[in-house]
Amino acid sequence: MRKLAKECDLLRKLNKHANIVKYYGFLEDKEQEQASIFMEYMPCGNLQSLYKDFGKFDELMVKRFAK
């Protein structure tokens, strides 16, 4: 859980950047050893799933995500 909390601290610091998905918070349930991270919904999914579906990104694809 410590690594996850550290990741959330980084997300909190980057939260004001226009090109990074918004971070809303972190909830930890120590009894059940579970954690939830609340972030902005992105309808296109994530880069990993797109890479898995389409393979290597060409320059136009990268420009689309790097606006």
Residue pairs with C-beta under 8 A, 6 or more apart in sequence:
1 28
1 30
1 33
1 35
4 26
4 35
4 37
5 26
5 28
8 23
8 26
8 37
11 23
11 37
11 39
12 23
14 20
14 23
15 22
15 23
19 66
19 67
21 39
21 40
21 42
22 39
22 40
23 37
23 38
23 39
23 40
24 38
24 39
24 40
25 37
25 38
26 35
26 36
26 37
26 38
27 35
27 36
27 38
28 34
28 35
29 35
44 50
47 65
50 57
51 57
54 61
57 65
